[in-house]
Amino acid sequence: MSLKEVYSVLLKNKKESIDLLFEFLKIPSIAAQNLGEKASINFLERIFGEAGFDCSIFETNGFAVFTAELNTGSDKTITFYDHYDVQPVNIELWESPPFEPTIRNGKIFARGVADNKGEIICRLQAIKAYGEVFGKIPVNIKFILEGEEEIGSLNLGYFVENNKEFALGTDLCIWEFGGKDTEGIQNIYLGVKGCLYLQLKTDTIGRDVHSGYTQFVDNGAFELAWALAALKNRNDKILVPGFYDNILDPTEEELLIIDNFNLKEEELKKIFGIDKIRLGLSGVELKRKFFLDPTINICGLWSGYQGPGSKTIVPHEAFAKVDCRLVPGQNAKDLVEKIRKFWDDNGFSHIEITEWDGYEAVKTLPTNPVAQAVIRTVLEVSGHDPVVWPLAGGSGPMCLFPGVPCISIGTSHSQSNAHAPNENIYVDDWIEGMKTVATLIHK
């Protein structure tokens, strides 16, 4: 018995795996539109039950959380976190129907194939193939599959709080995303940044006023613009007192990874359509800023008349949406309170924070033995050193699993178009992903 035999079984079962994936991809499980929950749960219960897993369904106020467990009596456990919901679609922009999966030029096209249904089937098929060859899986396996990731994991915290032993009793959690970059190199993510999202409003004078009387009244648009401008200066230094408090210092190992990280600045310039990176930063200075500094960003800003022609008014209302990417040590609730106090102390108490949500950054140190095991596994299967990200640029609910090393690997590629029309993955990458999961279990 050997891993080569497992790899052979994976290739032998390729059609079965694709058929299973296609069946899953045909379910339009769009949480944002309240579609597909029951069909998805029924499908998952069937395929995991057939594979010998003990399955459970945890009902929430939204879509249910599906769990599956294979207890082999080992003292080691690997958990896979994934989600069965997908993004909405704009059918007109798809070359083939988004819920009628098809293969073109070696790629599978369908909504959810990259994010994240492809990973679920990839991981399950790898486990089944390993069991077929070796007879027994050498570690305990758990799956946590939620149905609301694409709308902010609204009830995942509720699930974890009520299932702590199941959710947190693991040695490693393989997270839901990842893949290869433009050079075909596998990327590994050791964590995610935190996120704070604010929705803002100001109502200064009760109603719009003729602009001929602008000297007499406060302009809602200006007031909100001034309040937002007060948050940071042109050099990106955040001016809210205490915003940088509690940020954890990076370890020497993390700094080494960051300083040697290939950020591909020229490629980023082409992608973003810019001639130079903001503030003229480059090299180590840019990399440390990207990985180690928090941000404040305006996502949307609107006020007053926006129709055709002219309408000379002083707008009484203004609205904005703001996000902050947080780094380890920062707390979203603490930062909301600090922003609120900062505005109150500087004459902006009329700015309402009408809604906010957020979660903290999470990272696994590169020296952690399970991180090293994942890195060695990817090297062995792919034949090249992976690109190791200390933190992903985006965010996710990893913080709901305190104390659990969460690491992201996956089967997407640089043009997989997750969240966009014509979402796709390469079949060969998907099979390679199965080999990676099987090898990780073996190690």
N, C-alpha and C positions, 0 to 999 in steps of 0.2 A: 504493500500500500504506500502511495506517495502522492504528493501534491500534483505531480504530472498526470496521474490517473484522474485526479479531481478536475484538472484542466480539460482532459479529454472528455469527461462526462459533461462538462459545461458546453463544449462544442457539440457533443452528440445531442444535447437537450436544447440546442439553440432555437429550433422551430417551436418547441413547446414553450420556451421562455417568451418568445416574441408573441405567440398566440395569447399567452396569459396577459402580457403587457397590453396588447391591443384591446383585449376585453375590458381591462381597467380603464384605458384611455377613452373608451367610448362613453363612459359615464360622465356627464357634464356636472361635476361636483363643484359648483361655484357658491361658496358660502355667502359672498356678497349679495347673491340673488336668491339665497335660500334653496339651492338646487342640489340634489344628488346625495344627500346624507344617507338615506335608508339604503339605496342601491349600493353605495360604497361600502357601508358596514356589512351588508349581506355578502358582498364579494369577498371582503377581507376575512370575514368569519369562515367562509368556505375554504379559501385557499390556505389559510394558516391552520385551520382544523385538519385539512387533508395532509398537511406537513407534520402533524403530530404535536402542534402547539396547544397549550391551554389558553383559550381566548376569553376575554371579558369586554363588556361594553359599559363605559361609565357615562351616564347621562349628565348633561349640563343644561344650563339655560339656553345654550345654543346647540351647535353640532356636537355629537358624542365623541368621546375619546375612546379609541379602540386599543386594547393591549393584547399582547400575545407573549407567552412565556414557555421556554423549553428548559426545564430544570433537569440538568444531567448529573447533579450531585457534586459538581466541581466547586472548588473554593474561589473560582474566578468567574466574573460575570461581565458580559458586554451587552450594552443597551444600544439600540438604534432608535433615534428620534427622527420621525418623518411626519409628513402631513398628506392627507388625501384630498384636500381642497385645492382648487386651482384658481388662477386669475380669470376675470371676465374676458370676453373676446369681442373684437370688431371683425365680423365674418368677412366683410368686403375686402379686407387687407390680406386675407389668407389665400395662398395659391391652391390649397386643398382644404376641404372642410376641417375645422379644428378638432372635431370629435369623431372624425373618420380617419384614424391613423393610416399613414401610408409610408412606404419606403421609396426614396429617390436618391440616387447617387450615394448609396451607402448610409443614408441618414433616415432616421425615423422622424416624421413630422406629425405633431399633434399637440394640443394644449395639455400641459402637465407632464410631458415626457421628460423634460429636463428638471422641472420644478413642480412636483417632486415624486411623481408616481414611478418614473423610471428607476429611481433609487430603491424604492420599496421592493419592486420585483427583482431587481439586481441582487439585493441583499438576501432575500428569501431564497432565490434560486441557488446562490452560492452555498448557503447553509444546507439545502437539500442535497446538492451534489457532494458536499463534504461527507454528509452522513451516509450517502449511498456507497462511497468508497471505504470510509473508515469504520462505518457501523455506529459510531458514537461521536457526538460533538464534544470536544475536550473542555468546553466552557459552558456555563449557563448563558442562555440568550434571552433577551427581552426586547420587545418592540413597543414603543409608545407612538401611536399614530393619531394625531389630532386633526380636526376638520375645520380649523379657523385660523390657520397660520397667515393666510393671505388677508385677513381682516384684523390682524393684531393679536392673535392668540388670546382672545377675550376670556376664555374659561380654562386655559391650561394651568394657571396658578391655582385655581379651585381644585382641579384634578390632583395636582402635586400635593397640596395641603391635605387632601383626604386620602392620599395613597403614598405617604412618605416612604414607607418601607420598600414598596415596589419601585418608586421613581428614583429614590436616592441610594438604594442598596445595590450599587454597581461599581465596578472598577474602572470602567471607561464608557463614555457615551459617544458614539459616532453620530455627528450632527448631520443635517439634511442637505447641505449644499457643498459644492466644490467641483473641480474639474481641471481641464488643461488650459494653458494660456495660448497666445498666438504662435508660440514656437513648439507647441505640442508637449510642453513640460507639465507634469502633474503638480498642482498647487495644494498645499496643506495649510489649513487655518487653525491656529491654536487658540482663537478666541474671537470675540466680537466687541465692538464699541457699544457703550450704552447710548441711550437716546432719551431726550426730553422733548416733547412736542407741546407747544402752546398755541391756543387759539385766542385771539385778542380782539377787543372791540373798544371803541370810545364813542361817546354820545355827548357832545359838548354843549349844544344849544337847543336841543329839543326838536328842531326842524331846520330844513334848508332855508337860507336867507339870501336875498338879492345881494350880489357881490358889490353893489354900490355902498353897502353898509359894512364892508369887511373890517373897517376900523373899530366897529363896536362889539364884535363877537369873536369867539375863538373858533378857528377853523379845525374841524376834526381831522382832516387829512394831515395838516401841518403838525398838529399835536401828536398824532401817532408816529409820524415820520421822525419828529424830534426825539420821542421816547425810544424808538428803535435805534436811532443814530447814537443815542447816549450809551448803548450797551457795549460798544467797542469802538476803537479808533481805527484810522485808515491802515495801520500796521497790524491789524488783527489782534491787538491786545484787548482782552475782555476787561471792561472797567467796573463790573459789578463786584463790590467788596466781598472777598471770601470765595470767589468763584474757583480759584485755583487751590483752595485749601484741601487737604486730605488726599491729594493726588499721590499715588504710590510711586516711589522711585523705581526705575527699571533696574533689573539685575545686570551684572556685567555680561552675562550670556545673552540677555535680550539686546543690550546695546550692540554687541558684536553682530548679532543677526541683523539688526536694523542698519547698522553702518555698512554692512556688506550686501544689503539687499539691493537687487537690481530693480529699481522703480520704473525703468524704461521711459525716461522723461521725454525723449523725442517722439516715441510712439504715443504717449499721452497727449502731447501737443497736437498731433494729427487728429486723434480721436476727438478732442475738445475743440478743434478748429482755432487754436491760439498760436501766436508767435513766441510768446514767452510765458512762463509760469508766474503767477501772481507774486508780487513783491520782488521779482527777480531771483527767487530762491532756486537753488539746485544742490545736488550732491547730498552730503551728510546733513546739512542744515535743513534741507527740504524733507528728507526721510524722517528725521527726528521730529519735525513739526507734524508730519502726517500721522505718525504712529503714537506720539506721546502727548500732543496738545489737544485740548477740547476745542470745540467750535461753537459759534452762534451763527445761524443762517436764516435769512428771510425766504420762506418758501412761496409766499403769496402776499399781495398787498393791494387793497382796492378801496375806493371811496368816490363819492360824487357822481357826476354825470359822465356816462361813457357811451352815449348813443351818437348818431350822426349829427353833424352840424355843431352849433355852439349853444351852450346854456350857461349863462353867467350866474353861478351860485357860490355861496360859501357852504360846503357840505357839513352837515352836523354829525354824520357817522363816518367811521373809518374802521376797517377790519384788516387783520393780518394773521398769517400762520407762520410760526417760527419753529425751527428745530435746532437742537443742540446735540452734537455727538460727544459723548462722555468717555473718559478714560478711567482705568481702574482706580478706585478710591473715591470717586464722586458719587453722590446720591441724588437722584432726580428730585425727590421731595424737598430736600435741603436747598437745592438750587432754585426751585420755584419760590421758596420763602425768601431767599436772598434777592432774587429779581424783584419780587413784590416790594420788599423793604427799600431797595435801591430806587425804584420809581416813586414810592411814597416820599422818600427823603429829598427827591429832586423835582418835586412839583408835578409828578405824573400820576397822582393817585386816581385820576379819572380813567386811566387805562384799566379796563377790566380783563382779567384772565378768565375767560368764560369756560374754558375746558383745558385740561392738560392730562397727559399720560406719559409714562416713561419707565425705563428700567436701567439697571446698572451694567457697566462693562464687565466682561468675564474673560479671564485668560488662563491658559495652562502653560506653565513654564516649560521651555524647550528641554530642560534637563529632567523633567518628569519621566520615569521609566516607561509609562504607557505612550507618551509622546515619542520617545525614542523608538519604541516598538512599531508605531505607525510609520515613522520616517523610514526605518529599515525595511518594512514591508513594501512600501511604495517603491523604494530603490530596487528591491529584489524583483518585483513584478515588472516595473516599467523599464528597468535597465539604466536609469539616470537619477541623479540627485534631484529630489523634488524642491520646488520653491516653497519655503516655509514662511508663512505670514504670522508675525506675532499677534496681530489683530486684523480682522477683516475691516474694510472701510465702512461697511454697513453694520446693522444691529440686529439683534434677535433675542428671544427670551431665554437664553442660557442661564441667566441669573436665577431662574426659577428652580435650578438644580444645584444648590449650593454644595460645595465640597466634591462635586463630581467632575473629573477631567472631561471636558467636552471638546472634541476635535472634529473638524470638517474635512471630509474627502468626498469626491463624487465623480460623476461620469459626464459632466457637461464639457463644453469647449468654448472658445472665446466668442463664437458666433452662434451660440445656442438659442439666443433670443428669448430667454426667460422673461415672462410678463409681456412679451411683444408678439406680433404676428409671426407665423411660420416658426414657432418654437421647435427645436430639433436636437437630437443627439446622434452621434455616430454609433452604428451597431457595434463596430469593433471596440470602441471605447467602453461601451456598455459591458461587453464580454470581459474586457480587461478589468473593469470594475468588479465583476464577479470573482475573478482570480485574486484580486487584492483582498476582498472580504474573506475568501477561503483561506488565504495565506495568513492574514491577521489572526483568524481563529486558531490556526495551526500554531502560530508563534506564541 
